[in-house]
Amino acid sequence: MTDTTNASDAPVRCSRVESTGLIELTRPRALNSLNLGMVREITAALDAWRDDDAVDQVLVVSASPKAFCAGGDVRAAREGVLAGRDGEVEAFFAEEYAMNLAISEYPKPYVALLDGVTMGGGLGVSAHGAHVLATDRASASMPEMAIGFCTDVGMSRRFQQLRGGRAMGAFLALTGFRLNAAEMAWTGLSTASLGDADADEVRQAVIAEGAAAAVGRLAAEPAGENRLVGLADQIGDAFAAETWPEVLERLERPANAELGELVAELTAQASPSSLVATTLLFTVNAEAGLADALERERRLAAVLRARPDFAEGVRAVLVDKDRGPAFNPAEVAEVDAADFAAALS
């Protein structure tokens, strides 16, 4: 039995298929970037299914082969900021973060099938669930440093729970490193690897058999080189630092030379303010619960959106796509972290 709860042409479709609450992300031209309407649809569906005895599990999938979800719609957020619609923009992030927390606390198995690109808010709608299934076509990253923002959607806490702990999490967030399927499995970001399994077949199997049984039958060794294994010790040394300037100092140690080159490459177009602010965020969220971590992210995000780097970063990456942001300040040494520390206190 299928019980459809919203229109077929909507950017997200929520329906009941047999005993599965199915969430389909159907905004392919925007790589399923989440807007406020989508967040509200997903939240409403989760609320409706929470106490529905006819629903045993929730499965979130993408209707596009290119991406699971490329994040929150920061282009729309930029437009709102520039137009002075700060309340509207704040509402989006507040409701998105509330949805992330609801996913983490959901009383029924919440299953996300990652097949294609997953970035930013895409991890918020997947990585807090009980089952994160990844095919060999999946990749995952948090690229907020390039748009003058901070690591959010609870990933400033979730990343610290991965293999390698706080240092690995900070590395992934501050560099925007894109994990492949093998690295997602090794760090624990994905709970199961599905090899080159067809996404539609996985979806059908999860619905017909339940997540645990389907994974037991379809699990496979992930493809791709695990680049993090050889860098783990260097990451553990450099990114255990509590401030970004100290991270940079540790990257200059001879033993960390390989990592230093990689970090320099990955952060070449990052906002210095974002790097400073997000390092502090990881430091204060090291032992936080998810609710507290999300609240700190919300406060820090508001500070960063009010700064020119956010609009400039989104312009350079997603609007004009010239990849040449003019961040201000342009150097780490010029960043005043007082506003960030106040927001996180």
C-alpha positions in Angstrom: 0.0 0.0 0.0 1.2 3.5 -0.9 -0.1 6.6 0.8 1.2 9.7 -0.9 1.2 12.8 1.3 2.4 15.5 -1.2 2.3 16.5 -4.8 4.4 14.6 -7.4 6.1 17.7 -8.7 7.3 18.9 -5.3 11.0 19.1 -4.4 10.5 16.4 -1.8 7.9 13.6 -1.8 6.9 11.9 1.4 4.8 8.8 1.2 4.2 5.5 3.0 5.2 2.4 0.9 4.2 -0.8 2.7 5.6 -0.2 6.2 8.2 2.3 5.2 7.9 6.1 5.5 9.7 7.1 2.2 11.3 10.5 1.8 12.3 11.2 -1.8 14.5 14.3 -2.6 13.3 15.4 -6.0 15.0 18.7 -6.8 17.6 17.5 -9.3 18.4 20.9 -11.0 19.6 22.1 -7.5 21.2 18.8 -6.6 18.4 18.4 -4.0 19.6 21.5 -2.1 17.2 21.9 0.9 15.0 24.9 1.1 12.6 25.9 3.9 9.6 24.2 2.3 11.5 20.9 2.0 12.6 21.1 5.6 9.0 21.6 6.7 7.7 18.7 4.6 10.3 16.3 6.0 9.7 17.5 9.6 5.9 17.1 9.1 6.3 13.6 7.7 8.6 12.5 10.6 6.1 13.9 13.1 3.2 12.0 11.4 5.1 8.7 11.2 6.6 8.8 14.7 3.5 7.3 16.4 2.0 5.6 13.3 2.0 1.9 13.9 1.8 1.3 10.2 5.3 2.7 9.8 8.2 0.6 10.9 11.1 2.6 9.4 12.0 5.7 7.5 14.0 5.7 4.3 15.4 8.9 2.6 16.6 8.6 -1.0 17.4 10.8 -3.9 15.5 10.7 -7.2 18.7 12.0 -9.0 21.7 9.7 -9.8 24.1 12.7 -9.5 23.5 13.7 -5.9 21.9 12.6 -2.6 21.8 16.2 -1.4 24.2 19.1 -2.1 23.4 20.9 1.1 21.1 23.7 2.2 20.1 26.3 -0.3 22.7 28.9 0.6 22.1 30.8 -2.7 18.6 31.6 -1.4 20.1 32.4 2.0 22.5 34.9 0.4 19.6 36.5 -1.4 17.7 36.8 1.8 20.7 38.4 3.6 21.3 40.9 0.9 17.6 41.8 0.8 17.5 42.3 4.6 15.2 39.3 5.2 17.2 38.2 8.2 14.3 36.7 10.0 13.4 34.5 7.1 16.9 33.3 6.7 17.2 32.6 10.4 14.0 30.6 10.3 15.4 28.3 7.7 18.5 27.5 9.6 16.7 27.1 12.9 14.1 24.7 11.5 16.8 22.8 9.6 18.8 22.3 12.8 15.6 21.2 14.7 15.1 18.6 11.9 18.7 17.4 12.3 18.1 16.9 16.1 14.8 15.1 15.4 16.5 12.7 13.1 19.1 11.9 15.7 16.4 11.2 18.3 14.0 9.4 16.0 12.5 6.3 17.7 12.3 4.2 14.6 15.1 3.1 12.2 16.0 6.1 10.0 17.8 5.0 6.9 19.6 7.2 4.4 20.8 5.9 1.0 23.8 7.9 -0.2 24.3 7.5 -3.9 26.2 10.5 -5.5 27.3 13.8 -4.0 26.5 14.6 -0.4 27.5 17.9 1.0 26.7 20.2 3.9 23.0 19.9 4.8 22.9 16.6 3.0 24.9 15.1 5.8 22.5 16.8 8.3 19.6 14.9 6.8 21.5 11.6 6.7 24.4 11.2 9.1 22.4 11.5 12.3 20.2 8.5 11.4 20.6 4.9 12.5 21.7 3.6 9.1 23.8 5.5 6.6 24.2 3.3 3.5 26.7 4.3 0.8 27.3 3.0 -2.7 30.7 3.3 -4.4 29.3 6.4 -6.2 28.8 8.3 -2.9 31.0 11.1 -1.7 30.7 13.3 1.3 32.1 16.7 2.4 31.5 19.8 4.4 32.7 22.7 2.2 31.5 25.6 4.3 34.9 27.3 4.6 34.8 28.2 0.9 31.6 30.2 1.3 32.5 32.1 4.4 30.3 30.0 6.7 30.9 27.4 9.5 30.4 23.7 9.8 26.8 23.2 10.8 23.8 20.8 10.7 25.3 19.1 13.8 28.4 18.0 12.0 30.6 20.0 14.4 29.7 17.3 16.8 29.0 14.2 14.6 32.4 14.5 12.9 34.1 14.4 16.2 32.5 11.0 16.9 34.2 9.4 13.8 37.4 7.4 13.8 40.2 9.8 14.7 38.0 11.8 17.0 38.2 15.5 17.3 41.3 15.9 15.2 39.9 14.0 12.3 36.6 15.8 12.5 38.3 19.2 12.5 40.4 18.2 9.5 37.4 17.1 7.5 35.5 20.3 8.3 38.2 22.8 8.0 39.6 21.5 4.7 36.3 20.4 3.0 38.0 17.1 2.2 35.8 15.0 0.0 35.5 11.4 1.4 35.0 8.6 -1.0 33.1 5.4 -0.1 36.1 3.7 1.4 36.9 6.7 3.6 33.3 7.0 4.6 33.4 3.4 5.8 36.8 3.7 7.5 35.8 6.8 9.5 32.4 5.4 10.4 30.5 8.1 8.6 28.7 5.4 6.7 27.3 2.4 8.6 27.3 0.1 5.6 28.9 -0.1 2.2 27.0 -1.4 -0.7 29.6 -1.6 -3.5 28.3 -0.8 -6.9 24.7 -1.9 -6.0 21.9 -0.2 -8.0 20.2 2.5 -5.9 16.7 1.5 -7.0 17.4 -2.1 -6.1 18.7 -1.1 -2.6 15.6 1.1 -2.1 13.3 -1.8 -3.0 15.2 -4.2 -0.8 15.1 -1.9 2.3 11.4 -1.5 1.8 10.7 -5.2 1.3 13.1 -6.7 3.8 13.9 -4.0 6.3 17.2 -2.1 6.6 19.1 -4.7 8.7 18.2 -7.7 6.4 18.8 -5.7 3.2 22.2 -4.6 4.4 23.1 -8.1 5.5 22.5 -9.3 2.0 23.9 -6.4 0.0 26.9 -5.3 2.0 30.1 -5.2 0.0 33.7 -3.9 0.3 33.8 -0.3 -0.8 35.9 0.8 -3.7 38.4 3.6 -3.8 41.7 4.4 -2.1 41.6 5.2 1.6 43.8 8.3 1.6 43.2 9.0 5.3 45.0 6.0 6.7 48.4 7.3 5.8 47.6 10.8 7.0 46.0 9.8 10.3 49.0 10.4 12.6 49.7 13.8 11.0 46.1 14.8 11.3 46.0 13.6 14.9 48.9 15.9 15.7 48.1 19.0 13.7 44.3 19.2 14.1 44.3 18.5 17.8 45.2 22.2 18.2 42.5 24.4 19.6 43.0 27.4 17.3 43.5 27.7 13.6 46.9 29.6 14.0 48.1 26.8 16.2 47.0 24.2 13.5 49.0 26.1 11.0 52.1 26.1 13.3 51.8 22.4 13.7 51.5 21.8 10.0 55.0 23.4 9.6 56.6 20.5 11.6 58.7 18.4 9.3 56.8 15.2 10.3 53.6 16.9 9.0 54.9 18.1 5.7 52.7 15.9 3.5 49.6 16.9 5.3 50.7 20.6 5.3 50.8 20.6 1.5 47.4 19.0 1.2 45.8 21.4 3.7 47.4 24.4 1.9 45.8 23.2 -1.3 42.4 22.5 0.2 42.2 25.8 2.0 43.6 28.0 -0.7 40.2 29.6 -1.3 38.8 29.3 2.2 37.7 32.3 4.3 40.2 33.0 7.0 37.4 34.1 9.3 35.6 30.8 8.7 38.7 28.8 9.5 39.3 30.7 12.8 35.6 30.5 13.8 35.1 26.8 13.0 38.2 25.7 14.8 36.8 27.4 17.9 33.5 25.7 17.3 35.1 22.3 17.3 37.0 23.1 20.4 33.9 24.1 22.4 31.8 21.3 21.0 34.3 18.6 21.8 32.2 17.2 24.6 28.8 18.7 23.8 25.6 16.9 23.2 24.0 17.4 19.8 21.4 19.8 21.0 24.0 22.1 22.5 26.3 21.7 19.5 23.5 22.7 17.2 22.6 25.8 19.3 26.2 26.9 19.2 26.3 26.4 15.4 23.1 28.5 15.1 24.6 31.4 17.0 27.9 31.3 15.2 26.2 31.0 11.8 24.2 34.1 12.5 27.4 36.0 13.2 29.0 34.8 10.0 26.0 35.5 7.8 26.1 39.1 8.9 29.7 39.4 7.7 30.6 40.1 4.0 32.4 36.8 3.6 29.2 34.8 3.4 27.7 36.7 0.5 31.0 36.9 -1.2 31.8 33.2 -0.7 28.4 32.1 -2.1 28.8 34.5 -5.0 32.2 33.0 -5.9 31.2 29.4 -5.6 27.6 29.2 -6.6 26.5 32.4 -8.3 29.2 33.7 -10.5 31.3 30.5 -10.0 34.6 32.3 -10.7 36.2 30.7 -7.6 37.9 33.9 -6.8 36.4 35.2 -3.6 37.7 38.5 -2.1 37.5 37.7 1.6 37.9 40.4 4.2 40.1 40.1 6.2 42.3 38.2 3.7 44.8 36.9 6.2 44.4 34.8 9.3 46.5 37.1 11.4 44.0 39.9 10.7 41.0 38.0 12.0 39.5 39.2 15.3 37.9 36.2 16.9 36.1 38.1 19.7 32.7 37.9 18.1 33.1 34.2 17.5 34.1 33.5 21.0 31.2 35.6 22.4 28.7 33.6 20.2 30.1 30.3 21.5 30.4 31.2 25.1 
